C-alpha cells in the first residue's frame, strides 16, 4: 500500500488561490475542488470557492482541502491549516507507482526527485522571498510548529529534509542531520541510518 510524500510549507501569508493555481499550471497540475472540513475526522465537509471563504474557514480553526489532478500521479492535493499565526500548507502525493519515494531516507534511487523538489522550492523563494519561513519534506509527516526552529525539528515526525532561509540560525549541531546551502536556502537533510 502506498503512502503520501508530504511537502510542507510554513508561511505567515495566506496565498491567493489564483497564485497557487498559476503555480500548479506550470507543472501540469489542475485544481479539481476546494473544500473545508472541521477536523481530521473529515466532519462537516463543504465546498468553498473564494479566498475570503478560505480565510474565514482557517480563522475558525477548520482545514482547507484542495484536490488536485496530474496525469502521472494517482492522487494528490493540498491541505491548509492555521497553526498559531502561521499557515501550514501540506502538498501531498500518493507514492503509488513511485516505489523509490516510498522510503524513509534519501537514496541514490530517489535523490533526483528530491533535487527536483529543492529546485522548485528554490524557484519559489526567488520569486517571493517571504513565501515561506520553513519547509519540511517526508512521508506522512507530522509538523509541530514552534518559533524555536530546533524545538520544531525535534518535535516533528517523519521529516527527511528541512528547508530554511539562508539567514536562519542553527547554532547547535544537530545529530543525525547534514546541512548545506543551495541558491539562498539552507537544506537540513536527515542522514540515512
Z-matrix of the N, CA and C atoms (Angstrom, degrees):
N
C 1 1.451
C 2 1.522 1 109.11
N 3 1.314 2 116.92 1 131.16
C 4 1.466 3 121.97 2 -179.28
C 5 1.523 4 110.34 3 -78.77
N 6 1.314 5 114.36 4 155.55
C 7 1.455 6 120.57 5 176.42
C 8 1.525 7 108.39 6 -123.23
N 9 1.323 8 116.53 7 -178.59
C 10 1.462 9 120.56 8 -175.37
C 11 1.520 10 111.74 9 -99.40
N 12 1.317 11 114.71 10 134.07
C 13 1.457 12 121.85 11 167.55
C 14 1.521 13 105.27 12 -89.01
N 15 1.330 14 116.45 13 123.90
C 16 1.459 15 122.10 14 -177.80
C 17 1.519 16 110.64 15 -107.46
N 18 1.323 17 115.50 16 137.49
C 19 1.463 18 122.38 17 170.87
C 20 1.523 19 104.96 18 -121.22
N 21 1.324 20 116.01 19 107.31
C 22 1.458 21 122.72 20 -174.83
C 23 1.520 22 110.71 21 -100.92
N 24 1.329 23 116.11 22 139.62
C 25 1.460 24 122.09 23 175.88
C 26 1.518 25 108.63 24 -126.97
N 27 1.311 26 116.88 25 129.50
C 28 1.457 27 121.95 26 172.74
C 29 1.521 28 107.78 27 -102.42
N 30 1.327 29 115.98 28 121.67
C 31 1.463 30 120.83 29 -176.70
C 32 1.522 31 109.90 30 -132.77
N 33 1.321 32 116.49 31 148.02
C 34 1.462 33 118.41 32 174.00
C 35 1.529 34 110.61 33 -91.05
N 36 1.318 35 116.74 34 5.41
C 37 1.464 36 122.76 35 179.16
C 38 1.529 37 110.71 36 -117.67
N 39 1.323 38 115.23 37 143.21
C 40 1.457 39 120.41 38 169.32
C 41 1.519 40 106.53 39 -89.60
N 42 1.312 41 116.07 40 114.62
C 43 1.465 42 120.37 41 -177.16
C 44 1.520 43 110.80 42 -73.81
N 45 1.306 44 115.29 43 141.25
C 46 1.448 45 122.54 44 176.29
C 47 1.530 46 109.03 45 -64.95
N 48 1.330 47 116.45 46 136.73
C 49 1.465 48 120.52 47 -177.23
C 50 1.527 49 111.29 48 -61.65
N 51 1.341 50 118.19 49 -32.41
C 52 1.467 51 120.84 50 177.53
C 53 1.529 52 111.14 51 -66.41
N 54 1.332 53 116.49 52 -36.94
C 55 1.470 54 120.88 53 177.02
C 56 1.522 55 109.96 54 -63.53
N 57 1.334 56 116.26 55 -44.00
C 58 1.471 57 120.90 56 178.25
C 59 1.527 58 109.47 57 -62.17
N 60 1.327 59 116.52 58 -47.05
C 61 1.467 60 120.87 59 -178.10
C 62 1.529 61 111.53 60 -61.77
N 63 1.332 62 117.43 61 -43.62
C 64 1.471 63 120.83 62 179.21
C 65 1.521 64 111.45 63 -64.33
N 66 1.324 65 116.96 64 -39.09
C 67 1.463 66 120.55 65 177.70
C 68 1.530 67 110.28 66 -64.29
N 69 1.330 68 117.27 67 -45.30
C 70 1.466 69 121.54 68 -179.06
C 71 1.528 70 111.80 69 -62.68
N 72 1.325 71 117.13 70 -36.76
C 73 1.474 72 121.18 71 -179.49
C 74 1.525 73 111.63 72 -59.15
N 75 1.331 74 117.11 73 -32.37
C 76 1.468 75 120.82 74 178.62
C 77 1.525 76 111.47 75 -60.46
N 78 1.335 77 116.51 76 -24.16
C 79 1.467 78 121.98 77 -177.97
C 80 1.530 79 111.52 78 -111.39
N 81 1.349 80 116.47 79 19.36
C 82 1.459 81 122.69 80 176.89
C 83 1.534 82 112.32 81 62.11
N 84 1.337 83 116.05 82 33.68
C 85 1.463 84 122.16 83 178.47
C 86 1.524 85 108.04 84 -109.89
N 87 1.337 86 115.96 85 133.67
C 88 1.466 87 121.14 86 -178.95
C 89 1.522 88 110.43 87 -116.30
N 90 1.330 89 115.37 88 146.24
C 91 1.463 90 120.83 89 172.90
C 92 1.523 91 107.97 90 -82.12
N 93 1.338 92 116.09 91 126.48
C 94 1.462 93 122.20 92 179.63
C 95 1.528 94 109.86 93 -93.92
N 96 1.340 95 116.57 94 -45.84
C 97 1.464 96 120.61 95 -178.90
C 98 1.526 97 109.71 96 -158.76
N 99 1.339 98 114.56 97 159.91
C 100 1.464 99 121.32 98 175.34
C 101 1.520 100 107.01 99 -130.33
N 102 1.325 101 116.13 100 121.78
C 103 1.461 102 122.38 101 -178.11
C 104 1.518 103 110.24 102 -130.28
N 105 1.323 104 114.79 103 169.42
C 106 1.463 105 120.27 104 172.67
C 107 1.518 106 108.72 105 -127.14
N 108 1.316 107 115.43 106 153.33
C 109 1.462 108 122.15 107 173.36
C 110 1.529 109 107.56 108 -134.52
N 111 1.317 110 115.78 109 155.99
C 112 1.466 111 120.18 110 -179.57
C 113 1.522 112 112.42 111 -78.05
N 114 1.351 113 115.88 112 -29.61
C 115 1.471 114 120.17 113 -174.77
C 116 1.529 115 108.58 114 -162.05
N 117 1.334 116 115.40 115 178.91
C 118 1.467 117 119.73 116 -177.46
C 119 1.533 118 113.13 117 -75.86
N 120 1.335 119 117.58 118 0.87
C 121 1.468 120 120.90 119 170.62
C 122 1.534 121 109.40 120 -86.37
N 123 1.326 122 116.34 121 1.74
C 124 1.466 123 125.88 122 179.04
C 125 1.533 124 112.32 123 64.11
N 126 1.332 125 116.64 124 31.60
C 127 1.460 126 120.88 125 177.64
C 128 1.528 127 110.44 126 -71.46
N 129 1.335 128 115.07 127 142.74
C 130 1.464 129 123.05 128 171.13
C 131 1.533 130 112.95 129 61.39
N 132 1.324 131 117.27 130 47.35
C 133 1.471 132 120.56 131 -179.87
C 134 1.531 133 110.01 132 -69.62
N 135 1.367 134 114.86 133 128.66
C 136 1.464 135 121.13 134 -179.07
C 137 1.519 136 109.55 135 -137.57
N 138 1.335 137 115.50 136 147.53
C 139 1.466 138 120.00 137 175.65
C 140 1.527 139 109.24 138 -79.03
N 141 1.332 140 115.90 139 139.53
C 142 1.466 141 121.31 140 175.34
C 143 1.522 142 108.11 141 -132.32
N 144 1.331 143 117.11 142 161.56
C 145 1.449 144 116.89 143 -174.12
C 146 1.506 145 117.24 144 -142.19
N 147 1.308 146 118.67 145 -14.58
C 148 1.461 147 117.82 146 -176.26
C 149 1.526 148 110.70 147 -119.97
N 150 1.333 149 114.82 148 159.97
C 151 1.461 150 120.02 149 177.44
C 152 1.520 151 110.24 150 -60.71
N 153 1.335 152 117.09 151 -36.14
C 154 1.460 153 120.61 152 179.78
C 155 1.530 154 110.18 153 -62.86
N 156 1.330 155 116.55 154 -42.46
C 157 1.465 156 120.58 155 177.61
C 158 1.528 157 110.56 156 -65.58
N 159 1.327 158 116.88 157 -39.90
C 160 1.465 159 120.62 158 179.16
C 161 1.521 160 109.83 159 -62.27
N 162 1.327 161 117.54 160 -45.27
C 163 1.466 162 121.42 161 179.23
C 164 1.527 163 110.82 162 -60.47
N 165 1.327 164 117.00 163 -41.30
C 166 1.468 165 121.06 164 179.51
C 167 1.528 166 110.90 165 -65.49
N 168 1.322 167 116.58 166 -45.02
C 169 1.465 168 121.61 167 178.73
C 170 1.529 169 110.23 168 -57.35
N 171 1.327 170 116.09 169 -46.87
C 172 1.466 171 120.26 170 -177.86
C 173 1.521 172 111.81 171 -68.57
N 174 1.334 173 118.18 172 -35.08
C 175 1.468 174 119.88 173 178.51
C 176 1.525 175 111.36 174 -70.05
N 177 1.335 176 117.01 175 -19.51
C 178 1.468 177 121.93 176 176.22
C 179 1.527 178 112.07 177 -92.09
N 180 1.327 179 116.92 178 16.13
C 181 1.477 180 123.09 179 178.73
C 182 1.520 181 112.82 180 62.68
N 183 1.325 182 116.89 181 27.00
C 184 1.453 183 120.76 182 174.75
C 185 1.529 184 108.54 183 -94.83
N 186 1.298 185 116.39 184 178.66
C 187 1.462 186 123.06 185 -175.15
C 188 1.525 187 108.68 186 -120.38
N 189 1.321 188 116.36 187 136.86
C 190 1.463 189 121.88 188 176.51
C 191 1.525 190 108.19 189 -99.12
N 192 1.329 191 115.59 190 135.44
C 193 1.462 192 121.99 191 179.33
C 194 1.524 193 108.13 192 -120.97
N 195 1.327 194 115.99 193 119.98
C 196 1.463 195 120.73 194 176.45
C 197 1.524 196 107.08 195 -110.06
N 198 1.309 197 115.90 196 113.90
C 199 1.468 198 122.00 197 178.91
C 200 1.519 199 107.80 198 -84.85
N 201 1.336 200 116.44 199 129.57
C 202 1.459 201 122.04 200 -176.77
C 203 1.522 202 111.12 201 -117.77
N 204 1.337 203 115.34 202 164.84
C 205 1.466 204 120.55 203 176.97
C 206 1.523 205 108.73 204 -139.59
N 207 1.333 206 114.94 205 134.09
C 208 1.465 207 122.77 206 174.76
C 209 1.526 208 106.54 207 -139.67
N 210 1.339 209 118.28 208 137.77
C 211 1.467 210 120.04 209 -174.70
C 212 1.529 211 114.94 210 -60.94
N 213 1.323 212 119.06 211 -24.43
C 214 1.464 213 120.62 212 -176.81
C 215 1.527 214 113.89 213 -101.35
N 216 1.325 215 117.48 214 -0.27
C 217 1.465 216 120.61 215 -177.38
C 218 1.524 217 109.79 216 -115.49
N 219 1.330 218 115.73 217 140.12
C 220 1.459 219 119.77 218 178.98
C 221 1.525 220 110.89 219 -67.59
N 222 1.329 221 116.66 220 -45.04
C 223 1.454 222 120.51 221 -174.27
C 224 1.523 223 108.70 222 -157.79
N 225 1.330 224 117.22 223 136.48
C 226 1.459 225 120.64 224 175.74
C 227 1.515 226 109.93 225 -158.19
N 228 1.334 227 114.93 226 162.89
C 229 1.455 228 119.47 227 -178.85
C 230 1.517 229 111.51 228 -173.74
N 231 1.329 230 113.86 229 -173.83
C 232 1.461 231 121.58 230 178.07
C 233 1.519 232 107.90 231 -133.88
N 234 1.321 233 116.60 232 133.18
C 235 1.459 234 122.79 233 169.77
C 236 1.522 235 106.74 234 -107.30
N 237 1.331 236 117.08 235 139.71
C 238 1.461 237 121.11 236 174.92
C 239 1.525 238 107.67 237 -127.06
N 240 1.331 239 115.39 238 128.39
C 241 1.461 240 122.30 239 176.85
C 242 1.520 241 108.70 240 -131.00
N 243 1.323 242 116.43 241 153.90
C 244 1.460 243 120.02 242 171.74
C 245 1.522 244 106.96 243 -100.75
N 246 1.332 245 116.02 244 124.19
C 247 1.463 246 122.79 245 -179.57
C 248 1.524 247 106.05 246 -122.15
N 249 1.339 248 115.76 247 110.75
C 250 1.462 249 121.10 248 -172.16
C 251 1.526 250 107.68 249 54.44
N 252 1.321 251 118.97 250 -123.59
C 253 1.467 252 120.47 251 -179.34
C 254 1.532 253 112.12 252 -100.58
N 255 1.322 254 117.34 253 13.93
C 256 1.465 255 122.62 254 -178.14
C 257 1.531 256 110.22 255 -112.07
N 258 1.326 257 114.54 256 156.17
C 259 1.462 258 121.30 257 173.23
C 260 1.522 259 107.60 258 -106.00
N 261 1.325 260 115.83 259 127.62
C 262 1.463 261 121.57 260 177.62
C 263 1.526 262 107.67 261 -103.63
N 264 1.326 263 115.44 262 114.13
C 265 1.461 264 123.04 263 176.40
C 266 1.519 265 106.94 264 -101.48
N 267 1.325 266 117.16 265 122.89
C 268 1.460 267 121.19 266 176.17
C 269 1.523 268 108.38 267 -115.54
N 270 1.327 269 115.29 268 107.91
C 271 1.461 270 121.16 269 174.40
C 272 1.525 271 105.09 270 -90.08
N 273 1.324 272 117.33 271 119.95
C 274 1.464 273 120.16 272 -176.17
C 275 1.527 274 110.02 273 -123.56
N 276 1.319 275 114.41 274 150.04
C 277 1.462 276 119.57 275 176.47
C 278 1.526 277 109.53 276 -141.64
N 279 1.311 278 115.07 277 136.18
C 280 1.454 279 121.70 278 176.12
C 281 1.529 280 107.78 279 -67.14
N 282 1.322 281 116.95 280 130.51
C 283 1.468 282 120.66 281 -176.75
C 284 1.528 283 113.36 282 -84.27
N 285 1.348 284 117.67 283 0.92
C 286 1.469 285 119.45 284 179.96
C 287 1.527 286 109.54 285 -56.98
N 288 1.315 287 115.85 286 131.16
C 289 1.456 288 121.51 287 -176.62
C 290 1.521 289 112.61 288 91.28
N 291 1.318 290 116.15 289 -7.98
C 292 1.470 291 122.64 290 179.30
C 293 1.529 292 108.66 291 -131.36
N 294 1.341 293 117.55 292 65.88
C 295 1.468 294 120.07 293 -174.39
C 296 1.528 295 113.39 294 -59.44
N 297 1.325 296 117.53 295 -25.82
C 298 1.466 297 119.93 296 179.64
C 299 1.527 298 111.68 297 -66.65
N 300 1.338 299 117.53 298 -21.29
C 301 1.465 300 121.12 299 177.81
C 302 1.517 301 112.31 300 -86.80
N 303 1.323 302 116.46 301 -17.76
C 304 1.466 303 121.99 302 179.62
C 305 1.522 304 108.21 303 -83.33
N 306 1.323 305 115.99 304 62.43
C 307 1.459 306 122.47 305 -171.01
C 308 1.525 307 108.37 306 -147.57
N 309 1.321 308 117.07 307 140.28
C 310 1.465 309 119.89 308 -177.86
C 311 1.530 310 112.82 309 -90.46
N 312 1.331 311 116.20 310 30.24
C 313 1.468 312 121.36 311 177.55
C 314 1.525 313 108.81 312 -155.45
N 315 1.323 314 115.07 313 157.62
C 316 1.460 315 119.92 314 171.33
C 317 1.519 316 106.16 315 -88.21
N 318 1.329 317 115.32 316 121.50
C 319 1.463 318 121.54 317 -174.42
C 320 1.529 319 109.64 318 -121.80
N 321 1.312 320 115.66 319 175.27
C 322 1.469 321 119.03 320 176.93
C 323 1.534 322 110.75 321 -63.96
N 324 1.345 323 117.82 322 -27.67
C 325 1.464 324 121.53 323 -179.96
C 326 1.527 325 112.74 324 -75.22
N 327 1.335 326 118.44 325 -28.74
C 328 1.467 327 119.33 326 -176.25
C 329 1.534 328 113.88 327 -114.92
N 330 1.320 329 117.39 328 -1.82
C 331 1.470 330 120.53 329 -176.03
C 332 1.524 331 112.44 330 -56.06
N 333 1.346 332 118.21 331 -38.59
C 334 1.470 333 119.74 332 -177.88
C 335 1.527 334 111.33 333 -62.81
N 336 1.334 335 117.98 334 -34.20
C 337 1.460 336 120.92 335 177.95
C 338 1.526 337 110.29 336 -66.42
N 339 1.332 338 115.70 337 -43.74
C 340 1.465 339 119.68 338 178.83
C 341 1.527 340 110.89 339 -66.25
N 342 1.312 341 117.51 340 -38.39
C 343 1.467 342 119.99 341 177.80
C 344 1.527 343 111.05 342 -64.85
N 345 1.337 344 117.39 343 -35.28
C 346 1.471 345 120.62 344 174.20
C 347 1.532 346 110.56 345 -63.95
N 348 1.330 347 116.38 346 -41.92
C 349 1.467 348 120.32 347 177.34
C 350 1.527 349 109.85 348 -62.35
N 351 1.346 350 117.22 349 -45.03
C 352 1.470 351 120.47 350 178.70
C 353 1.524 352 110.17 351 -58.50
N 354 1.321 353 117.01 352 -40.79
C 355 1.462 354 121.83 353 -179.73
C 356 1.530 355 110.99 354 -64.08
N 357 1.322 356 116.75 355 -43.88
C 358 1.470 357 121.18 356 178.82
C 359 1.525 358 110.13 357 -63.33
N 360 1.333 359 116.55 358 -44.30
C 361 1.469 360 120.89 359 179.21
C 362 1.524 361 110.14 360 -62.11
N 363 1.315 362 116.56 361 -42.23
C 364 1.461 363 121.18 362 178.65
C 365 1.532 364 110.93 363 -61.44
N 366 1.333 365 117.27 364 -41.91
C 367 1.470 366 121.14 365 177.80
C 368 1.526 367 111.00 366 -65.01
N 369 1.334 368 116.65 367 -38.68
C 370 1.462 369 120.12 368 176.70
C 371 1.525 370 109.97 369 -59.25
N 372 1.330 371 116.60 370 -44.51
C 373 1.467 372 121.41 371 -179.55
C 374 1.527 373 111.22 372 -65.99
N 375 1.330 374 117.57 373 -37.56
C 376 1.471 375 120.76 374 178.27
C 377 1.524 376 110.94 375 -62.34
N 378 1.328 377 116.60 376 -40.28
C 379 1.465 378 121.54 377 -178.09
C 380 1.524 379 112.85 378 -75.39
N 381 1.330 380 117.00 379 -29.60
C 382 1.464 381 121.46 380 -178.46
C 383 1.522 382 107.65 381 -154.32
N 384 1.314 383 116.71 382 97.13
C 385 1.469 384 120.72 383 -173.15
C 386 1.522 385 113.14 384 -63.71
N 387 1.321 386 117.86 385 -21.67
C 388 1.467 387 119.42 386 -179.21
C 389 1.525 388 112.46 387 -99.38
N 390 1.335 389 117.47 388 13.09
C 391 1.465 390 120.37 389 -174.29
C 392 1.533 391 112.78 390 -61.62
N 393 1.337 392 117.64 391 -34.49
C 394 1.460 393 119.08 392 175.15
C 395 1.519 394 110.55 393 -151.28
N 396 1.334 395 114.28 394 154.01
C 397 1.465 396 121.88 395 178.34
C 398 1.525 397 110.65 396 -88.47
N 399 1.325 398 114.94 397 -36.44
C 400 1.465 399 120.83 398 -178.47
C 401 1.520 400 108.40 399 -153.40
N 402 1.322 401 115.19 400 155.10
C 403 1.462 402 121.52 401 173.72
C 404 1.522 403 107.23 402 -133.32
N 405 1.322 404 116.01 403 149.84
C 406 1.461 405 121.41 404 179.38
C 407 1.524 406 108.07 405 -139.88
N 408 1.327 407 116.23 406 134.40
C 409 1.464 408 121.52 407 -177.04
C 410 1.523 409 108.56 408 -124.68
N 411 1.324 410 115.83 409 135.11
C 412 1.457 411 120.19 410 177.72
C 413 1.516 412 110.62 411 177.95
N 414 1.321 413 115.76 412 -174.73
C 415 1.462 414 122.10 413 179.87
C 416 1.521 415 109.61 414 -97.07
N 417 1.339 416 115.60 415 126.29
C 418 1.469 417 120.75 416 177.58
C 419 1.533 418 110.30 417 47.98
N 420 1.317 419 116.74 418 52.20
C 421 1.463 420 121.73 419 -174.54
C 422 1.523 421 112.05 420 -67.84
N 423 1.314 422 114.95 421 156.49
C 424 1.461 423 123.81 422 176.44
C 425 1.525 424 105.78 423 -134.25
N 426 1.331 425 116.39 424 99.36
C 427 1.461 426 121.86 425 -174.09
C 428 1.523 427 109.61 426 -93.38
N 429 1.321 428 116.12 427 128.47
C 430 1.467 429 122.88 428 176.57
C 431 1.518 430 107.73 429 -114.01
N 432 1.332 431 115.43 430 96.30
C 433 1.461 432 120.50 431 -175.51
C 434 1.528 433 111.64 432 -63.46
N 435 1.326 434 114.37 433 138.65
C 436 1.460 435 122.54 434 172.40
C 437 1.519 436 107.20 435 -150.55
N 438 1.333 437 116.90 436 145.27
C 439 1.465 438 120.24 437 174.99
C 440 1.519 439 110.20 438 -64.77
N 441 1.325 440 116.37 439 -26.53
C 442 1.465 441 122.51 440 176.61
C 443 1.534 442 107.62 441 -82.91
N 444 1.325 443 116.16 442 108.83
C 445 1.466 444 121.97 443 -174.32
C 446 1.525 445 111.74 444 -57.76
N 447 1.325 446 118.03 445 -45.64
C 448 1.471 447 120.13 446 -179.17
C 449 1.521 448 111.31 447 -63.34
N 450 1.326 449 117.04 448 -38.94
C 451 1.458 450 121.22 449 177.82
C 452 1.531 451 110.02 450 -62.99
N 453 1.333 452 116.59 451 -42.70
C 454 1.467 453 120.77 452 179.04
C 455 1.530 454 110.50 453 -62.67
N 456 1.316 455 116.89 454 -43.95
C 457 1.465 456 120.68 455 179.46
C 458 1.523 457 110.53 456 -61.48
N 459 1.326 458 116.76 457 -45.17
C 460 1.465 459 121.01 458 -176.55
C 461 1.524 460 112.85 459 -69.17
N 462 1.336 461 117.82 460 -34.15
C 463 1.469 462 120.59 461 -175.87
C 464 1.526 463 113.82 462 -89.01
N 465 1.320 464 117.64 463 -16.27
C 466 1.466 465 120.68 464 179.10
C 467 1.528 466 109.66 465 -82.39
N 468 1.319 467 115.97 466 156.59
C 469 1.466 468 121.05 467 -175.08
C 470 1.528 469 111.95 468 -122.62
N 471 1.325 470 114.49 469 148.47
C 472 1.467 471 124.00 470 172.50
C 473 1.525 472 114.23 471 65.83
N 474 1.328 473 117.47 472 26.16
C 475 1.461 474 121.37 473 179.57
C 476 1.525 475 109.11 474 -94.32
N 477 1.332 476 116.31 475 124.29
C 478 1.465 477 122.00 476 177.10
C 479 1.521 478 111.70 477 -89.94
N 480 1.338 479 116.15 478 -32.80
C 481 1.463 480 121.12 479 -175.65
C 482 1.527 481 109.54 480 -142.65
N 483 1.326 482 115.42 481 134.68
C 484 1.465 483 122.76 482 169.74
C 485 1.516 484 107.33 483 -109.81
N 486 1.324 485 116.45 484 143.89
C 487 1.464 486 121.40 485 177.04
C 488 1.527 487 107.79 486 -129.02
N 489 1.330 488 115.33 487 128.72
C 490 1.460 489 121.67 488 -178.74
C 491 1.518 490 109.49 489 -130.57
N 492 1.330 491 115.42 490 164.74
C 493 1.457 492 120.17 491 169.50
C 494 1.520 493 107.85 492 -61.19
N 495 1.307 494 116.28 493 150.20
C 496 1.465 495 121.36 494 -177.82
C 497 1.528 496 111.75 495 -58.21
N 498 1.341 497 117.77 496 -29.00
C 499 1.463 498 120.97 497 -175.87
C 500 1.530 499 114.30 498 -83.53
N 501 1.327 500 118.61 499 -3.11
C 502 1.466 501 120.76 500 178.77
C 503 1.521 502 109.00 501 -66.94
N 504 1.326 503 114.95 502 129.07
C 505 1.467 504 120.86 503 -179.00
C 506 1.527 505 110.12 504 -85.48
N 507 1.296 506 115.56 505 123.93
C 508 1.465 507 122.20 506 171.90
C 509 1.523 508 105.45 507 -122.71
N 510 1.331 509 115.07 508 82.51
C 511 1.461 510 121.35 509 -171.46
C 512 1.520 511 113.54 510 -73.50
N 513 1.299 512 116.13 511 -23.97
C 514 1.451 513 120.93 512 -174.55
C 515 1.527 514 109.68 513 -98.05
N 516 1.334 515 116.47 514 139.63
C 517 1.465 516 119.71 515 174.74
C 518 1.523 517 107.54 516 -66.05
N 519 1.306 518 115.74 517 133.10
C 520 1.452 519 120.21 518 -177.94
C 521 1.516 520 109.38 519 -105.59
N 522 1.322 521 115.57 520 109.33
C 523 1.457 522 120.53 521 179.34
C 524 1.523 523 110.25 522 -61.84
N 525 1.314 524 115.92 523 135.03
C 526 1.453 525 121.61 524 176.89
C 527 1.517 526 114.37 525 86.12
N 528 1.335 527 117.70 526 3.31
C 529 1.465 528 121.18 527 179.96
C 530 1.517 529 110.85 528 -128.75
N 531 1.326 530 114.77 529 151.34
C 532 1.461 531 122.34 530 176.16
C 533 1.531 532 107.31 531 -120.66
N 534 1.346 533 117.08 532 134.71
C 535 1.462 534 121.05 533 -179.15
C 536 1.515 535 111.33 534 -107.53
N 537 1.345 536 114.66 535 141.85
C 538 1.461 537 119.67 536 173.40
C 539 1.524 538 108.50 537 -150.94
N 540 1.314 539 116.31 538 153.73
C 541 1.456 540 121.57 539 177.82
C 542 1.517 541 109.98 540 -107.84
N 543 1.341 542 116.16 541 134.44
C 544 1.463 543 121.68 542 178.47
C 545 1.527 544 107.83 543 -139.33
N 546 1.324 545 116.75 544 122.70
C 547 1.474 546 122.33 545 173.54
C 548 1.530 547 114.02 546 46.46
N 549 1.314 548 117.19 547 47.22
C 550 1.460 549 120.62 548 175.33
C 551 1.510 550 115.57 549 82.14
N 552 1.330 551 117.45 550 6.81
C 553 1.465 552 120.14 551 175.30
C 554 1.520 553 109.14 552 -122.06
N 555 1.313 554 115.21 553 154.05
C 556 1.459 555 121.66 554 178.21
C 557 1.524 556 107.73 555 -105.94
N 558 1.321 557 116.90 556 122.11
C 559 1.464 558 122.42 557 -179.50
C 560 1.520 559 108.41 558 -106.46
N 561 1.330 560 115.35 559 125.58
C 562 1.457 561 122.23 560 179.06
C 563 1.524 562 105.96 561 -115.16
N 564 1.328 563 115.90 562 104.10
C 565 1.465 564 122.13 563 -171.73
C 566 1.521 565 110.67 564 -105.62
N 567 1.335 566 115.31 565 132.61
C 568 1.460 567 120.77 566 176.76
C 569 1.520 568 108.77 567 -67.28
N 570 1.321 569 115.95 568 132.86
C 571 1.460 570 120.85 569 179.42
C 572 1.522 571 108.62 570 -81.32
N 573 1.320 572 115.85 571 132.57
C 574 1.468 573 121.66 572 179.66
C 575 1.521 574 109.45 573 -62.28
N 576 1.352 575 115.47 574 131.42
C 577 1.485 576 121.07 575 178.95
C 578 1.500 577 112.09 576 -66.49
